[in-house]
Amino acid sequence: MRSGHAELAMLPVENSIAGRVADIHHLLPESSLRMQAEHFQPIRFHLMARPGVTLDDVREAHSHTMALGQCRIFLRRHDILAVTAVDTAGAAREVSESGRHDIAAIAPMMAAEVYGLNILAQNIEDHAHNTTRFVVMGKTLLHAERMSAEQDFVTAFLFRVRNTPAALYKAMGGFATNGVNMTKLESYMVDGSFTATQFYAEVDGHPDDRNVRLALEELDFFTSQLDIMGVYLAHPYRRSGRHDD
């Protein structure tokens, strides 16, 4: 995006089984990008290998660390060693080109079709509700407008608290007293320092909502930096917990 080859990027930020995506977690505060939307995607993983290979032949499963973390139960049950790869598609390509009959890849169905692999086991993720949350990132802050009271919004922001006793406790107080639900709070060290801390947070609501506005004003009083990262419509999955498929 910085080179101008793309206007938007969709990044995975957390998974319902494996937790947050560490690489992206550390990228968010360092980038100048802003969140414009979110999407919750059901994740289905399959074990795939070269033609002629059976499940009993497999000794290693290659995949991205997040995919491996979402299939631990299956791997333990079949005594298969997890081997980290750069990504799921890359793992499928490596298996296809390896010539080996003792390794397999964990990847989506399309990877098997692209690289000519056979599916040995389908839907091997630990839980059927396995879901990854993605955020759409762009160079500008869209700050979506509220069109009706029924719309659900997410407001995401970064902040640094002042280096004073109980600063974080006081900064968070405004959200409690104004009835604002905070759904995420994560900390980052600043420049490797154990004393300077930056936080990333997400709350339900829109900055134009009175309670959110008052909470952010109180937060601003106790912080040395406050940066709105995104204001966007909440995905329906947040409320329903169900996917369309």
Secondary structure by P-SEA (a helix, b strand, c coil): cccccccbbbbbccccccccaaaaaaacccccccccbbbbbbbbbbbbbcccccccccccccccaaaaaacaaaaaaabbbbbbcccaaaaaaaaaacccccbbbbccaaaaaaaccccccccccccccbbbbbbbbcccccccccccccbbbbbbbccccccccaaaaaaaaaaaaacccccbbbbbbccccccbbbbbbccccccccaaaaaaaaaaaaaccbbbbccccccccccccccccc
